[in-house]
Amino acid sequence: ISVGSKPLEKYGRMRRAFLAENNPILLDDMILTDPLFPHLWEIDETAHRRVEQIMAELLEKNPAPDKATQQLAWVQHMNSLKAQAEEIVNAELIFANRI
């Protein structure tokens, strides 16, 4: 989804799908009064920043294996951290029943 020159990325699309399924009246109201896309872009940008921040915090607490010598273990570790970070962001931002 893209309006103007700014595409709506993963988290913005997830938020829109959540609103469509769980709060269609709010979604319709946001479409009619025009704050929908600014809201979705803000959610998307905030979610991307928050995932990076949480991953940095998790990586500090749980250092990754050496990437040069244990590539598969490093990838698995980083994927696990990203999944944890996205789970937190989903609860905080994407699937929250508030604006």
Contact map, one row per residue, 1 for C-alpha under 8 A:
111000111000100000000000000000000000000000000000000000000000000000000000000000000000000000000000000
111111110000000000000000000000000000000000000000000000000000000000000000000000000000000000000000000
111111110000000000000000000000000000100000000000000000000000000000000000000000000000000000000000000
011111100000000000000000000000000000000000000000000000000000000000000000000000000000000000000000000
011111100000000000000000000000000000000000000000000000000000000000000000000000000000000000000000000
011111110000000000000000000000000000000000000000000000000000000000000000000000000000000000000000000
111111111000000000000000000000000000000000000000000000000000000000000000000000000000000000000000000
111001111101100000000000000000000000000110010000000000000000000000000000000000000000000000000000000
100000111111100000000000000000000000000000010000000000000000000000000000000000000000000000000000000
000000011111110000000000000000000000000000010000000000000000000000000000000000000000000000000000000
000000001111111000000000000000000000000000110011000000000000000000000000000000000000000000000100000
000000011111111100000000000000000000000110110000000000000000000000000000000000000000000000000100000
100000011111111110000000000000000000000100000000000000000000000000000000000000000000000000000000000
000000000111111111000000000000000000000000000000000000000000000000000000000000000000000000000100000
000000000011111111100000000000000000000100100000000000000000000000000000000000000000000000000110000
000000000001111111110000001000000000000100000000000000000000000000000000000000000000000000000000000
000000000000111111111000000000000000000000000000000000000000000000000000000000000000000000000000000
000000000000011111111110000000000000000000000000000000000000000000000000000000000000000000000110000
000000000000001111111111011000000000000000000000000000000000000000000000000000000000000000000000000
000000000000000111111111001000000000000000000000000000000000000000000000000000000000000000000000000
000000000000000011111111000000000000000000000000000000000000000000000000000000000000000000000000000
000000000000000001111111000000000000000000000000000000000000000000000000000000000000000000000000000
000000000000000001111111111000000000000000000000000000000000000000000000000000000000000000000000100
000000000000000000111111111100000000000000000000000000000000000000000000000000000000000000000000000
000000000000000000000011111110000000000000000000000000000000000000000000000000000000000000000000000
000000000000000000100011111111000000000000000000000000000000000000000000000000000000000000000000000
000000000000000100110011111111100001000000000000000000000000000000000000000000000000000000000000000
000000000000000000000001111111110000000000000000000000000000000000000000000000000000000000000000000
000000000000000000000000111111111000000000000000000000000000000000000000000000000000000000000000000
000000000000000000000000011111111111000000000000000000000000000000000000000000000000000000000000000
000000000000000000000000001111111111000000000000000000000000000000000000000000000000000000000000000
000000000000000000000000000111111100000000000000000000000000000000000000000000000000000000000000000
000000000000000000000000000011111111000000000000000000000000000000000000000000000000000000000000000
000000000000000000000000000001111111100000000000000000000000000000000000000000000000000000000000000
000000000000000000000000000001101111111000000000000000000000000000000000000000000000000000000000000
000000000000000000000000001001101111111100000000000000000000000000000000000000000000000000000000000
001000000000000000000000000000000111111110000000000000000000000000000000000000000000000000000000000
000000000000000000000000000000000011111111000000000000000000000000000000000000000000000000000000000
000000000000000000000000000000000011111111100000000000000000000000000000000000000000000000000000000
000000010001101100000000000000000001111111110000000000000000000000000000000000000000000000000000000
000000010001000000000000000000000000111111111000000000000000000000000000000000000000000000000000000
000000000000000000000000000000000000011111111100000000000000000000000000000000000000000000000000000
000000000011001000000000000000000000001111111110000000000000000000000000000000000000000000001100000
000000011111000000000000000000000000000111111111000000000000000000000000000000000000000000000000000
000000000000000000000000000000000000000011111111100000000000000000000000000000000000000000000000000
000000000000000000000000000000000000000001111111110000000000000000000000000000000000000000000000000
000000000010000000000000000000000000000000111111111000000000000000000000000000000000000010001000000
000000000010000000000000000000000000000000011111111100000000000000000000000000000000000000000000000
000000000000000000000000000000000000000000001111111110000000000000000000000000000000000000000000000
000000000000000000000000000000000000000000000111111111000000000000000000000000000000000010000000000
000000000000000000000000000000000000000000000011111111100000000000000000000000000100110010000000000
000000000000000000000000000000000000000000000001111111110000000000000000000000000000100000000000000
000000000000000000000000000000000000000000000000111111111000000000000000000000000000000000000000000
000000000000000000000000000000000000000000000000011111111100000000000000000000000000100000000000000
000000000000000000000000000000000000000000000000001111111110000000000000000000001100100000000000000
000000000000000000000000000000000000000000000000000111111111000000000000000000000000000000000000000
000000000000000000000000000000000000000000000000000011111111100000000000000000000000000000000000000
000000000000000000000000000000000000000000000000000001111111111000000000000000001000000000000000000
000000000000000000000000000000000000000000000000000000111111111100000000000000001000000000000000000
000000000000000000000000000000000000000000000000000000011111111000000000000000000000000000000000000
000000000000000000000000000000000000000000000000000000001111111000000000000000000000000000000000000
000000000000000000000000000000000000000000000000000000000111111100000000000000000000000000000000000
000000000000000000000000000000000000000000000000000000000111111110000000000000000000000000000000000
000000000000000000000000000000000000000000000000000000000010011111100000010011000000000000000000000
000000000000000000000000000000000000000000000000000000000000001111100100110010000000000000000000000
000000000000000000000000000000000000000000000000000000000000000111111110010000000000000000000000000
000000000000000000000000000000000000000000000000000000000000000111111110110000000000000000000000000
000000000000000000000000000000000000000000000000000000000000000001111110000000000000000000000000000
000000000000000000000000000000000000000000000000000000000000000001111110000000000000000000000000000
000000000000000000000000000000000000000000000000000000000000000011111111110000000000000000000000000
000000000000000000000000000000000000000000000000000000000000000001111111111000000000000000000000000
000000000000000000000000000000000000000000000000000000000000000000000111111100000000000000000000000
000000000000000000000000000000000000000000000000000000000000000010100111111110000000000000000000000
000000000000000000000000000000000000000000000000000000000000000111100111111111000000000000000000000
000000000000000000000000000000000000000000000000000000000000000000000011111111100000000000000000000
000000000000000000000000000000000000000000000000000000000000000000000001111111110000000000000000000
000000000000000000000000000000000000000000000000000000000000000110000000111111111000000000000000000
000000000000000000000000000000000000000000000000000000000000000100000000011111111100000000000000000
000000000000000000000000000000000000000000000000000000000000000000000000001111111110000000000000000
000000000000000000000000000000000000000000000000000000000000000000000000000111111111000000000000000
000000000000000000000000000000000000000000000000000000100110000000000000000011111111100000000000000
000000000000000000000000000000000000000000000000001000100000000000000000000001111111110000000000000
000000000000000000000000000000000000000000000000000000000000000000000000000000111111111000000000000
000000000000000000000000000000000000000000000000000000000000000000000000000000011111111100000000000
000000000000000000000000000000000000000000000000001101100000000000000000000000001111111110000000000
000000000000000000000000000000000000000000000000001000000000000000000000000000000111111111000000000
000000000000000000000000000000000000000000000000000000000000000000000000000000000011111111100000000
000000000000000000000000000000000000000000000000000000000000000000000000000000000001111111110000000
000000000000000000000000000000000000000000000010011000000000000000000000000000000000111111111100000
000000000000000000000000000000000000000000000000000000000000000000000000000000000000011111111111000
000000000000000000000000000000000000000000000000000000000000000000000000000000000000001111111111000
000000000000000000000000000000000000000000000000000000000000000000000000000000000000000111111111000
000000000000000000000000000000000000000000100010000000000000000000000000000000000000000011111111000
000000000011011001000000000000000000000000100000000000000000000000000000000000000000000011111111000
000000000000001001000000000000000000000000000000000000000000000000000000000000000000000001111111100
000000000000000000000000000000000000000000000000000000000000000000000000000000000000000001111111111
000000000000000000000010000000000000000000000000000000000000000000000000000000000000000000000011111
000000000000000000000000000000000000000000000000000000000000000000000000000000000000000000000001111
000000000000000000000000000000000000000000000000000000000000000000000000000000000000000000000001111
